[in-house]
Amino acid sequence: MKTGKHAYAIILIAALLLIMTACSSSQNPSMSSEPSSQSETANGSGSSAPSAQPEAATKTIKDGLDREVEIPTRPEKMVVLGNMGEVLSLGIKPIGTNDYYLNKFEPERMAGIASVGGDEPSMEKILDLEPDLIIIPSYFKPEIVEALHKIAPTIATKWGLLPREHLSVLAEWLGREAEEQTWLAQYADKAAQTKEALKPFHLEGEKAIVLQFWNKSIYQHATTVFTPLFEDIGFIPTDAQSKVTESKGISEEAVVDYAADADRLFILVDGQNDIDMYHQLKETAWKNIPAVQNDKVMLVESARWNDYSTAAMEWMLEDLVQLIK
């Protein structure tokens, strides 16, 4: 009899414990909901900070021909047929380019980049490279643009933009905004160092004009083509130079008045024939130009100064130090 009472007491205690446990669980919902909450957080659907969305593989841009083109978000294998200076400034090494750029840029910068032809690109060579993006200038013929686009997404940069504008556009298209800011900072530092190095020669404030000898003709250019001279170093364009808004020809005789009030004259030349042409004019039609008489004429390499790119901006600074010193 005692044993039966003892067993009954044990059963009663066990039942009470079960009831208490059930009550405790109902009063503390976090105990039962925790696994579900963890699952929601892991899946990004909970109240915690949302997880980062994966970057899309492609995006659509409007290029310099006003076409909407779908391109890779982070292209890796590019064939570059225009704006090589800006592409290199963004830290990009193309897989292919034309002979013009291969011959213009320093060999070490072009090492490993394949040739895809001359003035007209070889579609077969570009196809063999299997690019994921092709960059061209907007003046390419429509049939060439169409043929290139059949190989890989092809985007055209707008002809006539300033080098920094091209740099900004390409940085946005190619997801290289950080590299753009790096180059701008490096260029500003380089310009400041160049200006400091040339300070003893008192160039800042000198009036200057720029001419180009090309194919036995003479051309004027707007100051925007040579911003390192006028914006970074501090040369001042003459009144006549400042009125030039586009590249155009000028006669030998007209240069006499055009350069009459210039302290310094920069002339872009391409080879010995152009150099000989200057020395002939120096002794004849141009002998009374003040800059000529004062031996303040700088003959500069046309291939480096007429590229109209961020690369040419750097080359101008480098050449100025060598020329002036």
TAZI-V681680 format. One record per residue. RES is the residue in one letter. SS is DSSP state (h for helix, s for strand, l for the rest). PHI is phi in whole degrees, -180 to 180 (NA if undefined). Layout:
BEGIN
res->RES ss->SS phi->PHI
res->RES ss->SS phi->PHI
END
This chain:
BEGIN
res->M ss->l phi->NA
res->K ss->h phi->-64
res->T ss->h phi->-64
res->G ss->h phi->-65
res->K ss->h phi->-65
res->H ss->h phi->-66
res->A ss->h phi->-65
res->Y ss->h phi->-61
res->A ss->h phi->-65
res->I ss->h phi->-65
res->I ss->h phi->-63
res->L ss->h phi->-64
res->I ss->h phi->-65
res->A ss->h phi->-63
res->A ss->h phi->-65
res->L ss->h phi->-62
res->L ss->h phi->-64
res->L ss->h phi->-63
res->I ss->h phi->-64
res->M ss->h phi->-64
res->T ss->h phi->-64
res->A ss->h phi->-64
res->C ss->h phi->-64
res->S ss->h phi->-62
res->S ss->h phi->-67
res->S ss->h phi->-72
res->Q ss->h phi->-85
res->N ss->l phi->-128
res->P ss->h phi->-64
res->S ss->h phi->-64
res->M ss->h phi->-68
res->S ss->h phi->-86
res->S ss->h phi->-93
res->E ss->h phi->-58
res->P ss->h phi->-60
res->S ss->h phi->-63
res->S ss->h phi->-64
res->Q ss->h phi->-63
res->S ss->h phi->-65
res->E ss->h phi->-64
res->T ss->h phi->-62
res->A ss->h phi->-63
res->N ss->l phi->-87
res->G ss->l phi->78
res->S ss->l phi->-110
res->G ss->l phi->-84
res->S ss->l phi->-84
res->S ss->l phi->-72
res->A ss->l phi->-59
res->P ss->l phi->-66
res->S ss->l phi->-75
res->A ss->l phi->-67
res->Q ss->l phi->-75
res->P ss->l phi->-65
res->E ss->l phi->-69
res->A ss->l phi->-65
res->A ss->l phi->-72
res->T ss->s phi->-135
res->K ss->s phi->-148
res->T ss->s phi->-110
res->I ss->s phi->-124
res->K ss->s phi->-104
res->D ss->l phi->-92
res->G ss->l phi->-71
res->L ss->l phi->-104
res->D ss->l phi->59
res->R ss->l phi->-101
res->E ss->s phi->-88
res->V ss->s phi->-125
res->E ss->s phi->-87
res->I ss->s phi->-130
res->P ss->s phi->-63
res->T ss->l phi->-65
res->R ss->l phi->-130
res->P ss->l phi->-63
res->E ss->l phi->-118
res->K ss->l phi->-119
res->M ss->s phi->-109
res->V ss->s phi->-102
res->V ss->s phi->-114
res->L ss->l phi->-115
res->G ss->l phi->-163
res->N ss->l phi->59
res->M ss->h phi->-60
res->G ss->h phi->-57
res->E ss->h phi->-69
res->V ss->h phi->-61
res->L ss->h phi->-66
res->S ss->h phi->-64
res->L ss->l phi->-88
res->G ss->l phi->79
res->I ss->l phi->-101
res->K ss->l phi->-108
res->P ss->l phi->-65
res->I ss->l phi->-93
res->G ss->s phi->-157
res->T ss->s phi->-159
res->N ss->l phi->-88
res->D ss->h phi->-65
res->Y ss->h phi->-56
res->Y ss->h phi->-74
res->L ss->h phi->-62
res->N ss->h phi->-86
res->K ss->h phi->-82
res->F ss->l phi->-86
res->E ss->l phi->-58
res->P ss->h phi->-53
res->E ss->h phi->-66
res->R ss->h phi->-79
res->M ss->h phi->-96
res->A ss->l phi->-58
res->G ss->l phi->87
res->I ss->l phi->-94
res->A ss->s phi->-81
res->S ss->s phi->-81
res->V ss->l phi->-119
res->G ss->s phi->116
res->G ss->l phi->-99
res->D ss->l phi->-60
res->E ss->l phi->-110
res->P ss->s phi->-68
res->S ss->l phi->-86
res->M ss->h phi->-63
res->E ss->h phi->-64
res->K ss->h phi->-66
res->I ss->h phi->-67
res->L ss->h phi->-60
res->D ss->h phi->-64
res->L ss->h phi->-78
res->E ss->l phi->52
res->P ss->l phi->-72
res->D ss->l phi->-102
res->L ss->s phi->-161
res->I ss->s phi->-125
res->I ss->s phi->-113
res->I ss->s phi->-135
res->P ss->s phi->-81
res->S ss->l phi->-72
res->Y ss->l phi->-87
res->F ss->l phi->-61
res->K ss->l phi->-63
res->P ss->h phi->-55
res->E ss->h phi->-67
res->I ss->h phi->-72
res->V ss->h phi->-59
res->E ss->h phi->-64
res->A ss->h phi->-65
res->L ss->h phi->-65
res->H ss->h phi->-68
res->K ss->h phi->-72
res->I ss->h phi->-85
res->A ss->l phi->-161
res->P ss->l phi->-52
res->T ss->s phi->-123
res->I ss->s phi->-118
res->A ss->s phi->-108
res->T ss->s phi->-85
res->K ss->l phi->-78
res->W ss->l phi->-64
res->G ss->l phi->105
res->L ss->l phi->-70
res->L ss->l phi->-71
res->P ss->h phi->-54
res->R ss->h phi->-66
res->E ss->h phi->-68
res->H ss->h phi->-60
res->L ss->h phi->-59
res->S ss->h phi->-65
res->V ss->h phi->-63
res->L ss->h phi->-66
res->A ss->h phi->-62
res->E ss->h phi->-69
res->W ss->h phi->-62
res->L ss->h phi->-96
res->G ss->l phi->68
res->R ss->l phi->-121
res->E ss->h phi->-61
res->A ss->h phi->-65
res->E ss->h phi->-67
res->E ss->h phi->-61
res->Q ss->h phi->-64
res->T ss->h phi->-63
res->W ss->h phi->-65
res->L ss->h phi->-59
res->A ss->h phi->-66
res->Q ss->h phi->-65
res->Y ss->h phi->-67
res->A ss->h phi->-59
res->D ss->h phi->-67
res->K ss->h phi->-65
res->A ss->h phi->-63
res->A ss->h phi->-65
res->Q ss->h phi->-66
res->T ss->h phi->-65
res->K ss->h phi->-62
res->E ss->h phi->-66
res->A ss->h phi->-65
res->L ss->l phi->-93
res->K ss->h phi->-57
res->P ss->h phi->-62
res->F ss->h phi->-95
res->H ss->l phi->55
res->L ss->l phi->-81
res->E ss->l phi->-61
res->G ss->l phi->98
res->E ss->l phi->-67
res->K ss->s phi->-83
res->A ss->s phi->-140
res->I ss->s phi->-133
res->V ss->s phi->-127
res->L ss->s phi->-125
res->Q ss->s phi->-135
res->F ss->s phi->-89
res->W ss->s phi->-153
res->N ss->l phi->54
res->K ss->l phi->66
res->S ss->s phi->-123
res->I ss->s phi->-121
res->Y ss->s phi->-127
res->Q ss->s phi->-101
res->H ss->l phi->-136
res->A ss->l phi->-69
res->T ss->h phi->-63
res->T ss->h phi->-65
res->V ss->h phi->-74
res->F ss->h phi->-129
res->T ss->h phi->-59
res->P ss->h phi->-58
res->L ss->h phi->-67
res->F ss->h phi->-91
res->E ss->h phi->-98
res->D ss->h phi->-93
res->I ss->h phi->-87
res->G ss->l phi->109
res->F ss->l phi->-65
res->I ss->s phi->-110
res->P ss->s phi->-69
res->T ss->l phi->-65
res->D ss->h phi->-58
res->A ss->h phi->-66
res->Q ss->h phi->-65
res->S ss->h phi->-67
res->K ss->l phi->-85
res->V ss->l phi->-79
res->T ss->l phi->-113
res->E ss->l phi->-151
res->S ss->l phi->-70
res->K ss->s phi->-157
res->G ss->s phi->-77
res->I ss->l phi->-144
res->S ss->l phi->-78
res->E ss->h phi->-58
res->E ss->h phi->-66
res->A ss->h phi->-68
res->V ss->h phi->-63
res->V ss->h phi->-59
res->D ss->h phi->-76
res->Y ss->h phi->-60
res->A ss->l phi->-102
res->A ss->l phi->-60
res->D ss->l phi->-109
res->A ss->l phi->-89
res->D ss->l phi->-76
res->R ss->s phi->-141
res->L ss->s phi->-125
res->F ss->s phi->-104
res->I ss->s phi->-126
res->L ss->s phi->-83
res->V ss->s phi->-126
res->D ss->l phi->-129
res->G ss->l phi->96
res->Q ss->h phi->-66
res->N ss->h phi->-60
res->D ss->h phi->-68
res->I ss->h phi->-64
res->D ss->h phi->-63
res->M ss->h phi->-62
res->Y ss->h phi->-63
res->H ss->h phi->-64
res->Q ss->h phi->-70
res->L ss->h phi->-66
res->K ss->h phi->-59
res->E ss->h phi->-92
res->T ss->l phi->-126
res->A ss->l phi->-63
res->W ss->l phi->-106
res->K ss->l phi->-67
res->N ss->l phi->-100
res->I ss->l phi->-72
res->P ss->h phi->-53
res->A ss->h phi->-63
res->V ss->h phi->-69
res->Q ss->h phi->-63
res->N ss->l phi->-90
res->D ss->l phi->56
res->K ss->l phi->-116
res->V ss->s phi->-113
res->M ss->s phi->-106
res->L ss->s phi->-91
res->V ss->s phi->-120
res->E ss->s phi->-74
res->S ss->h phi->-58
res->A ss->h phi->-61
res->R ss->h phi->-89
res->W ss->h phi->-93
res->N ss->l phi->-100
res->D ss->l phi->-72
res->Y ss->l phi->54
res->S ss->l phi->-146
res->T ss->h phi->-64
res->A ss->h phi->-65
res->A ss->h phi->-63
res->M ss->h phi->-60
res->E ss->h phi->-68
res->W ss->h phi->-61
res->M ss->h phi->-60
res->L ss->h phi->-62
res->E ss->h phi->-63
res->D ss->h phi->-69
res->L ss->h phi->-60
res->V ss->h phi->-60
res->Q ss->h phi->-68
res->L ss->h phi->-67
res->I ss->h phi->-73
res->K ss->l phi->-72
END
